[in-house]
Amino acid sequence: MGVRGDELKVRVAAPPMDGAANEALVRLLADRIGVAPSSVTIRGGAWSRSKTVVVSGVTLEHAARQLGLE
């Protein structure tokens, strides 16, 4: 993972078929941030390489700290 501009770059091993990569992304972010996978929602770009993700139940500061971005 890394940051490019105002985007977080993430790689997952799952192929982008049948939503497998999206599911892997949700599980990865949930695990790293410390929330249930149901708290992570892909709000935009589900079929694109660039996605908008919302994490419910935590602050931006908490998520950034958990992802090692602070």
C-alpha positions in Angstrom: 0.0 0.0 0.0 1.0 3.6 -0.4 -0.3 7.0 -1.0 -0.4 8.8 -4.3 -1.8 12.3 -4.2 -5.0 12.0 -2.2 -5.5 8.4 -3.0 -4.6 5.2 -1.1 -3.0 2.6 -3.4 -3.9 -1.0 -2.5 -3.1 -4.2 -4.2 -5.0 -7.4 -3.7 -4.3 -10.9 -5.1 -7.9 -11.7 -6.1 -8.8 -11.4 -9.7 -11.2 -8.6 -10.8 -13.8 -11.2 -11.8 -17.2 -11.7 -10.2 -16.4 -9.1 -7.5 -13.6 -11.1 -6.0 -11.2 -8.2 -5.9 -13.8 -5.9 -4.4 -14.5 -8.5 -1.6 -10.7 -8.8 -1.0 -10.4 -5.1 -0.7 -13.3 -4.8 1.8 -11.8 -7.7 3.9 -8.3 -6.1 3.8 -9.5 -2.7 4.8 -11.8 -4.0 7.5 -9.0 -6.1 9.0 -6.4 -3.3 8.9 -8.7 -0.7 10.3 -10.2 -3.1 12.9 -13.9 -3.0 11.9 -16.3 -5.6 10.6 -16.4 -6.1 6.8 -20.0 -4.9 6.9 -18.7 -1.5 8.0 -16.7 -1.1 4.7 -18.7 -0.1 1.6 -17.6 0.6 -1.9 -19.6 3.7 -2.8 -18.2 4.3 -6.2 -16.2 2.6 -8.9 -17.1 -0.9 -8.1 -16.1 -2.0 -11.6 -13.2 0.4 -11.9 -9.6 0.4 -10.7 -10.3 3.7 -8.8 -12.9 3.3 -6.0 -14.5 5.4 -3.4 -14.7 3.5 -0.1 -16.6 4.5 3.0 -15.8 3.0 6.4 -18.5 3.4 9.0 -18.0 3.6 12.8 -14.5 5.1 12.9 -13.0 8.5 12.4 -10.8 9.4 9.5 -7.9 9.9 11.9 -8.4 6.4 13.4 -8.5 4.8 10.0 -5.4 6.7 8.8 -3.6 5.7 12.0 -4.5 2.0 11.6 -3.4 2.1 8.0 -0.1 3.6 9.0 -0.7 6.9 7.1 0.0 9.2 10.0 
